[in-house]
Amino acid sequence: MRFRNLRRAALALLLMTTTPAMVHAQPATGAWWQAFHDPQLDETVRRALSGNLDLVAAAARVDQARAMAKGARAALLPSLDATGAAEADRQSLHSPIGAASRQLGLPRNYELYQAGVEARWEIDLFGGLSARRKAAAANAAATLAEMDAMHLAIAAETADAYLHLRGLQERLALAQQQARLRGDLAALVRQRANQGLARDFDANRAEAAHAATLATLPPLRQAIEVDIDRLGVLTGGSDRAWLERLRETAAIPAPLDPALDADPATLMRRRPDLAAAERRVDAARAGIRVARAEYYPHLSLGGLVGLVTLGGASFGSGDSVSASGGATLRWRLFDFGRLDAELAVARGHEREVLALWRQAAQVASAEVADAVAALAEGRREQDELARQVALLRRARDQAREAYAQGIVALIDVLDADRNLLEATDRLAQNREALARASVAAVRAMGGGYGPGEQEADHHG
């Protein structure tokens, strides 16, 4: 019933994307992977989250966006600059100033010293600076949400690679076990053929079946190497000693049962990629207000208080004090349509990011629906495969006993072996796929919840 509710919620989420209404996202946190109860998986994910280079780059982007937002906030406040200058001049007698100084008996050599404080403040008359601040803050929030999304993606990809590795190792162990059994059977049939109790044709067939099983081992070993290398990249070039430890075969962890809220609005709030897309829309809308503010005048206030003296002898006296103040008005009255073009660009950008938000919501709804279906159908498949393996194992044992008594032909034993190998391999693949599907479900729903809640759900 809960799977059907989640699927309906995903469809409702898809319908919500037809309107531009925003739901403020609050990405979930929590070490959801701990619900697998696999210490090696916990350590692998920890290494990925601390050493993955994509996350390092994302953190640097967050720092940049926050600095830009801080600069936009500072633009609303006055600025104060300290100024100072020292100048020594000697006027040429052939220059107009030098000639005039000689005629008037004034010195043509002088030293000029200046020091003061200058203040500037642009008044936010029509909200352009406030809109710029909101745009920068929204972009910073989007960048942070994108890092959260990458954090979730790296954890999920690491868990997925780890589970795939464990699935390959289990399949390799099953194939090796089957190879040993077929090798024993081939040796037995060859021995009986040498004794004249079996045909040479049967011995060749048994040895060919053994060789066919051995041929399945190299591709599995090569795939294991690929997964080890993949985990090495995900963990940021983790030390080889740790990666070598992962070569030791371990069981596939049981899949999670992510009992998350099926409410569409909750799903939207939880997914960090939707949070990032939403913040980009907020930033684009603030950008439109910034462009509109350019149609109106900009007023700036300024003032300067300082000391100016010749020669520096009376630098501290009241006669050296100099002050000025005023206002500056800037208004783009005619610029051949540049303002209209800037506003059109801002509006086009809003339409673009809004379309991207809708696309992200549609992708989210599809991922939730697919993950729910994979979990539900995977569990049904696992039940049937487990029953099939139990029956085929019993049939294989019966065929071997019957062959030893000369009741059935060798082909019956080989068929029973082959059917059992294929079924056990499919069951191992299903257990791996079901565990990975639970990771995909957690990722599709925007992350997990607290480890304590996960453990209760896992055992409940």
Secondary structure, DSSP 8 states (H G I E B T S, - for coil): -HHHHHHHHHHHHHHHTTS----------S-GGGGG--HHHHHHHHHHHHH-HHHHHHHHHHHHHHHHHHHHHHTTS-EEEEEEEEEEEE--TTSHHHHHHHHHT--SEEEEEEEEEEEEEEE-SSSHHHHHHHHHHHHHHHHHHHHHHHHHHHHHHHHHHHHHHHHHHHHHHHHHHHHHHHHHHHHHHHHHHHTTSS-HHHHHHHHHHHHHHHHTHHHHHHHHHHHHHHHHHHTTS--HHHHHHTTS---------------HHHHHHH-HHHHHHHHHHHHHHHHHHHHHHTTS-EEEEEEEEEEEEETTTTTTSGGGEEEEEEEEEE-----TTHHHHHHHHHHHHHHHHHHHHHHHHHHHHHHHHHHHHHHHHHHHHHHHHHHHHHHHHHHHHHHHHHHHTTSS-HHHHHHHHHHHHHHHHHHHHHHHHHHHHHHHHHHHTT----HHHHHHHHH-
